[in-house]
Amino acid sequence: MFYGLSSENGLKKVTLDGPIGHQGVPLDIVRKYDESQDPRKIIKEMGYVTVPFRQEGSDQVESFVLLNKRDGKYQSTGIG
């Protein structure tokens, strides 16, 4: 398994970048939304992050790991 990379050699030439947090609006909040509310105040952290694998010396993302937070701990839930 090459973790979403095209070859095993590609895995040797990547570095992990910092995590990217994800924000959004939970469905229950959308259902209660009133146009008088400030829409910026209903945006919440979604409880998961993406950690990109970048090519050494490049901004190009080769692959990523998706981590969800459950019970205060992060668990890997996807890779691509």
N, C-alpha and C positions, 0 to 999 in steps of 0.2 A: 504494500500500500504506500502510495507516494503523497498522501495527504492533500489531494487536489492538484498536485504538481505534475508536470509532464514526464518527469524522470526522477530516479533516486538521486542523480547528480544535482538536480535542481534543489532538492531538499538541503544539500550541503552548502548551498549558496544563498540561503535566505536568513533573514533576521526577524525576530518578533518585534513588532511596533507596539506602541502604547495602546491600551484599550479605547474603543470608541463607544461611548454610552449612547443609548437610544431613548428618545423621548416620544411621547404620543399622548393621545387623549383616550382614556378608558371608555368603553361603551356606556357604562352606567352614567358617567359624567356627561357624555354627549346627549343621552336621553333626557337629562335634567337641565340641559343648557338653555339659557334665556338670552336673547339678543342684547339685553342690557348689561350682561356680564362682560368683563374684559377677557377676550379669548386667550390671551397670553397666560392668564392665571389658571386655566384648566389643563395646561400641559404638564404632564407628570413623567417622572422616570419610569421606564417600562420594566426594569428589573433584569435586563440582559445587556451584554456587551459583545462587540465583535473585536477580535484581536487579529490584525492582519499580519501575514507573512510577506515581507517585502524582499525584493532582490537586493543583495548587497550593493550599496552605492547608487541605488535607484529609488524613485518614488513609486515604481510599478508594484502593484499588489499581485503576488503570485497565488495566494490562497488565503484562507482565514479560518479561525475557530470561533464558533458562536457559543457563548457561555450564559446560562440562565442562573439566576440567584434563587435558591430555595433553602428555607430554614437557615438563612444567614450564610450559606456557603454557595460557591459557584460550581456548577456542573456543566461539562461539555455536552452540548445538545446538537451540534452540527459542525460540519467541516466542508470546505468547498474550494 
